[in-house]
Amino acid sequence: MADNEPDDYFDDDLEPSDDAVKCLPLALLESVVGAKGIQEISTRNGFCLVVQAPSVDWVTPIYKAIKRLGDWDYYVNKSSMKRSRSDDDTSERMVEALAGGGRVFGVSQQPAELLPSAMLTAADKTIVLPPIPPQAISKAIKAVTGNLPVEVPPTLGRGLTFDEIVSCIRRNATAAECVDRLRRAADSKVSAVTSSEDVPPIQSLHGMGPAKTWALELVDDLEAWRRGEISFGEISSASCIIAGPPGVGKTALLRSLSKSTGLPLVATSVGEWFASSPGYLDSIIKKIDETFSAAKAVAPAIVFLDELDAVPSRATISPRGADWWLPVITHLLTTLDGAVSGKTDKLVVVGATNHPERLDRALTRAGRFSRILEVGPPDEEALAGILRQHLGKDLANVDLREAARLAAGSTGAVVVEWVRAARRRARIAKRSMSMADLLEVIAPPDVRTPELVWRIAVHESGHAVAAYASGLGRVNAVSIVQGSTFGGYTMVEHDGKAPTRREMERMVVQLLSGRAAEEVILGEAGTGSGGGPQSDLAVATRSIGLLHLGTGLGSHLVYQANLEEVPMVLATNPDVRMEVEKDLRRLYARAVALVRENRVRVEALATDLVKQRHVGTERFLHIMGESSTALGGKETANG
């Protein structure tokens, strides 16, 4: 079974006769073990060798190079978890070879996961190969061209795959030409990975809350590491998950972090793993390995894993899907252990998700992503800052508070589209942008009928007055400015504490008060409270359903479902559905009574909304006859 090829091992005096495919892996191997180590690998009897390749793309080249170093009785290379027919008898054949005094070796980028456990236990020598250093590349260039490069940049080959490096080292080329190709290839690769020129530094971001605080701490820690005051392993902020709805700036935060820290950003997503591969189990695992290999090659670096919730939790995965997903989840967890816990890789690893509640608990334990930082829609002050950031020189010295007030509840991504649209209006008119251009795209003229506008104003006023009258929290904004998925909205801050049953019911009353206001003031309710999974009725139903099925605050203590599972249980369990319906009707009656008691306030606020389209905290309190109030957290009711 041994492969006996007569090639000599790598030598400083080797004449230009080889190609980089053969001599580059040997140069890397010799840079770690030296000439004596190569001699041992070539001749030692009764020898078991395990080699850890620096990345997936190096596994096969190193495997072939070691095969050429001598006679072997058994050898294996493994770069994925895909099983082959020979896997079942691998250990038996290897043990037979060693028992007979033979020579065996195995190569993998993750030996502990992929190579036979008996080989790991019996190994006489384990070699961990780092990304190839410039000196080894230089020796390979001499082997191919006959000359050592005069100048060898310290970053030569950094971030390049095996194939990319060997493609730059060519016969009939000079050593200087090879170095120049490698330098240009590495520069283009790092530029493509980083790509942060058009984003502001972390310090200039707005509306990112605790995520910005984390990022600033990381910038400080990295500066301390560069000064030699702490080791990379002492950086306390080297991993986290950024959670929040689409468009709040999770990706923009990471690009700004890359710019502020000077670290390359290696960004990927679970969706990209499937889109850029056949989607088979081994191909997805290879995509994970490629991402971290690319980051290690340019380390210190930032790894950004978006759509992390697309990797399902093992607690909710179906038995049918478990066979496919479990190897992926296990491989990802193991890879994260090495990247986050093993600080030798010098990686900052950040995940992002719109649904942190869906994540596998193992992902968020200590040593992996132990911190989850919530980022919500920016407030008016932050929106003004985001507008100023993206407007640049346009509307310089113009007060943007009015625009920010009308934009309340929107995300940074929406702001970007507004600024582009406003610039387009000005460009078509062949003039400079005006404030009117911006206001026109933020709050375009309302083409809805007066009757519909009044109904929406009444609906949102019901939400806002109910929050105020019940003491639920501070009303930050009430608006009837139409969005792409809603006709208006009410933003309410609350203290964010885990609610009791009474507090959960109070929140549901506030959700149902929009519909109640329509019934009390207009004589009948419209469809604005339902129709979608984020509508008032849908959220209220899930909340009361969870109260009965998952909090122990209903008629039973037994846990039956989480928030996402509530609709399925209600659809299949008529007894629970009747309980939820009974509670919703009782709370709706309370909402109707609350609106009747505060009818004058609801009508006054609705009248003001029709005129102003948006009411902020101060104006709202004036209408309520108050001057100040303050609480913490945020809730938004859309109508």
C-alpha positions, -999 to 999 in steps of 0.1 A, spaced: 0 0 0 30 23 4 37 48 -24 75 48 -31 85 78 -52 122 86 -56 119 124 -50 144 138 -26 132 158 4 134 196 4 170 209 5 185 244 5 208 233 -24 180 219 -46 184 230 -82 155 245 -101 138 213 -112 107 209 -91 73 227 -91 57 245 -61 30 219 -58 56 194 -45 81 216 -28 59 241 -10 43 216 15 77 201 21 91 236 28 63 242 54 70 208 70 107 214 72 102 249 87 86 232 117 106 200 122 140 209 105 162 187 84 166 161 112 128 159 116 124 153 79 151 125 82 131 109 111 99 110 91 116 94 62 134 65 79 121 58 114 108 23 118 77 13 139 65 49 135 31 65 139 29 101 127 -1 126 130 1 159 111 -23 188 116 -26 208 84 -30 246 87 -63 245 68 -84 222 46 -67 232 13 -33 221 27 -44 185 37 -39 168 3 -7 185 -6 9 177 28 -4 141 26 12 136 -8 45 152 3 48 129 33 40 98 12 70 107 -10 93 108 20 96 71 25 80 37 26 47 36 45 25 6 55 -6 26 61 -17 62 56 -49 83 57 -60 119 50 -93 133 61 -107 167 56 -144 162 61 -168 141 82 -182 123 51 -180 86 57 -164 61 32 -165 24 31 -130 21 44 -138 40 76 -151 10 94 -119 -11 91 -94 19 93 -84 13 129 -80 -25 124 -57 -20 94 -36 7 111 -32 -14 143 -21 -44 122 5 -22 105 19 -9 138 19 -43 155 41 -56 127 66 -28 132 53 -8 102 51 29 95 18 48 94 7 84 92 -24 106 90 -31 141 79 -61 164 87 -69 200 95 -87 186 126 -70 154 136 -89 151 169 -122 150 151 -115 133 118 -86 109 122 -90 74 139 -88 77 177 -63 48 178 -39 67 156 -41 98 179 -34 76 210 -6 57 194 11 87 177 49 88 183 50 123 168 23 149 163 31 179 141 10 210 142 17 231 110 10 268 112 2 290 81 32 289 59 58 315 69 75 338 44 109 321 49 94 287 38 78 304 7 112 319 -1 128 285 0 101 271 -23 107 300 -47 144 290 -48 135 254 -55 114 264 -85 134 294 -99 170 286 -87 173 319 -68 164 332 -33 143 364 -33 164 394 -23 134 411 -4 109 389 14 80 409 29 69 398 64 34 393 52 43 373 21 15 348 13 -7 360 41 -43 351 36 -36 330 4 -47 294 -1 -23 267 -11 -35 269 -47 -32 307 -48 4 305 -35 16 278 -59 -1 297 -88 22 326 -81 54 305 -80 62 296 -116 90 280 -135 109 303 -160 101 333 -137 125 352 -115 123 351 -78 114 388 -77 85 382 -101 72 354 -79 74 376 -48 56 405 -67 28 382 -77 24 369 -41 24 404 -27 -3 416 -52 -24 386 -46 -22 390 -8 -30 427 -10 -61 421 -31 -72 393 -8 -69 413 24 -86 443 7 -115 422 -4 -118 407 31 -116 440 50 -136 463 27 -143 489 54 -132 521 37 -167 535 33 -178 531 69 -173 554 99 -152 544 129 -170 529 159 -169 562 178 -191 578 151 -219 552 151 -253 560 165 -281 539 180 -261 508 187 -266 508 225 -246 481 244 -231 467 211 -212 500 207 -200 499 243 -187 463 237 -170 474 205 -153 504 222 -141 480 250 -127 457 223 -108 485 206 -92 495 239 -83 459 247 -67 454 213 -47 486 217 -35 473 251 -25 440 235 -5 458 208 13 477 235 22 444 251 3 452 283 -20 421 280 -19 388 261 -45 382 234 -60 356 257 -67 383 283 -90 402 259 -124 399 276 -145 410 247 -133 387 219 -166 370 213 -203 380 214 -236 378 195 -253 409 182 -291 404 182 -317 426 167 -343 430 139 -332 434 103 -318 468 93 -305 480 127 -269 479 115 -254 446 128 -232 442 97 -223 479 96 -211 476 132 -187 448 123 -174 467 93 -168 498 115 -151 476 141 -128 463 114 -119 498 105 -114 510 141 -93 480 151 -74 476 118 -83 439 118 -94 421 86 -131 412 86 -139 377 74 -177 377 70 -200 348 61 -235 336 69 -252 303 73 -272 312 42 -240 317 22 -227 283 32 -257 268 13 -258 292 -15 -221 288 -24 -220 250 -21 -240 220 -32 -255 219 3 -243 184 11 -232 177 47 -195 175 39 -197 207 18 -212 227 46 -186 215 70 -159 225 45 -175 260 43 -172 263 81 -135 252 79 -128 275 50 -141 305 69 -120 299 99 -90 289 78 -92 322 59 -94 341 92 -65 323 107 -44 330 76 -48 368 82 -50 367 120 -54 387 141 -88 390 124 -125 393 130 -148 364 120 -185 375 115 -211 347 114 -244 362 103 -278 344 103 -266 322 132 -302 312 141 -304 293 108 -284 266 126 -312 250 145 -312 243 182 -308 206 191 -336 210 216 -362 217 189 -348 198 159 -370 171 144 -357 134 145 -356 134 108 -335 165 105 -312 155 134 -292 130 113 -282 158 89 -279 188 113 -262 172 143 -228 167 126 -229 203 114 -238 217 148 -212 196 165 -185 206 140 -194 243 144 -193 240 182 -159 223 181 -146 249 157 -158 277 179 -141 261 209 -108 263 191 -114 298 178 -128 314 209 -113 295 238 -80 288 221 -66 323 220 -36 311 200 -56 317 169 -59 354 177 -95 357 164 -124 379 174 -156 359 167 -190 376 164 -223 361 156 -255 379 145 -291 369 146 -326 383 144 -339 356 167 -316 349 197 -342 328 213 -338 302 185 -301 296 192 -288 263 205 -279 268 242 -245 253 236 -236 282 214 -242 307 242 -224 290 270 -193 303 286 -163 299 263 -183 304 231 -208 332 227 -215 340 263 -227 376 257 -258 385 237 -261 422 230 -295 435 219 -297 462 193 -331 478 187 -344 505 163 -326 539 170 -344 566 190 -349 601 176 -315 614 187 -297 584 172 -317 588 140 -306 624 137 -270 612 140 -275 585 114 -291 610 90 -261 634 95 -236 605 89 -252 594 56 -260 629 44 -223 639 46 -219 674 31 -256 675 20 -278 697 42 -248 709 62 -257 730 93 -294 721 89 -313 710 120 -323 674 114 -345 670 144 -378 674 125 -367 647 100 -356 624 129 -390 630 146 -409 618 115 -385 589 111 -390 575 146 -393 537 146 -372 533 114 -339 515 111 -305 527 99 -310 507 67 -342 526 59 -323 559 65 -297 549 39 -325 544 13 -341 577 22 -309 596 17 -304 579 -17 -339 588 -27 -336 624 -16 -304 628 -35 -320 613 -66 -349 638 -64 -324 667 -62 -303 652 -91 -333 648 -114 -342 685 -106 -305 694 -113 -301 712 -80 -286 707 -45 -306 686 -20 -330 705 1 -347 696 34 -379 693 15 -364 664 -6 -356 645 26 -390 651 43 -407 641 11 -392 606 11 -395 602 49 -431 612 51 -446 614 16 -480 630 11 -507 608 25 -529 594 -3 -551 575 21 -587 587 24 -595 611 53 -617 584 68 -589 558 69 -564 584 83 -588 592 111 -593 555 119 -556 549 120 -551 580 142 -578 567 166 -563 533 167 -528 545 175 -542 570 201 -559 540 218 -525 523 222 -508 554 235 -534 565 260 -538 529 273 -501 528 280 -502 561 297 -534 555 317 -523 520 329 -488 531 339 -473 506 314 -445 530 305 -434 562 288 -448 569 253 -419 580 231 -437 585 199 -471 581 182 -472 583 144 -496 578 115 -467 581 90 -472 551 68 -445 525 65 -440 496 41 -458 471 64 -478 494 88 -501 523 87 -489 538 120 -471 530 152 -468 537 189 -435 534 207 -436 527 245 -407 524 269 -411 501 299 -388 489 327 -379 456 309 -384 434 340 -397 399 337 -435 403 339 -459 388 364 -493 376 351 -508 410 360 -481 428 340 -485 405 310 -522 412 310 -516 449 312 -494 447 281 -521 427 263 -547 453 273 -525 480 257 -521 459 225 -559 455 223 -567 491 230 -562 502 194 -591 479 183 -611 490 214 -606 527 205 -620 520 170 -651 503 185 -657 530 211 -651 561 190 -660 549 154 -687 524 163 -670 494 149 -635 479 147 -616 475 114 -590 450 103 -560 470 115 -554 448 146 -549 416 128 -538 401 95 -501 393 101 -478 375 126 -467 408 142 -502 423 144 -518 433 177 -540 403 178 -512 379 169 -488 392 195 -516 393 222 -526 357 213 -491 344 216 -486 363 249 -516 348 266 -509 314 250 -474 315 265 -489 325 298 -508 292 299 -483 270 281 -449 281 291 -448 303 322 -467 284 348 -489 314 354 -520 300 338 -542 271 349 -513 245 347 -477 244 359 -466 219 332 -444 234 305 -458 227 270 -445 252 246 -423 282 240 -434 315 223 -429 302 187 -447 269 194 -478 285 209 -497 288 175 -492 252 168 -505 241 202 -535 264 199 -543 249 165 -543 214 178 -556 218 214 -592 231 216 -592 232 254 -562 256 256 -576 276 227 -608 281 246 -588 293 277 -568 318 256 -600 330 239 -617 335 272 -588 355 286 -585 377 254 -622 386 255 -619 395 292 -589 417 286 -605 432 255 -635 442 277 -610 459 301 -594 477 271 -629 490 260 -636 502 295 -602 520 297 -608 538 263 -643 549 274 -628 563 306 -602 582 286 -622 590 255 -615 627 256 -578 621 257 -579 595 228 -599 619 206 -576 649 214 -545 629 206 -561 615 174 -570 650 162 -535 662 168 -521 632 149 -542 640 119 -527 675 118 -491 667 128 -488 631 116 -463 625 144 -464 632 182 -433 630 204 -431 626 241 -433 663 251 -463 669 229 -480 637 240 -476 646 277 -490 681 270 -521 665 255 -524 642 285 -520 672 308 -486 661 322 -451 674 319 -427 645 325 -423 608 331 -394 583 327 -389 546 324 -364 522 306 -369 493 277 -391 496 245 -423 482 231 -438 491 197 -474 485 187 -480 487 150 -514 493 136 
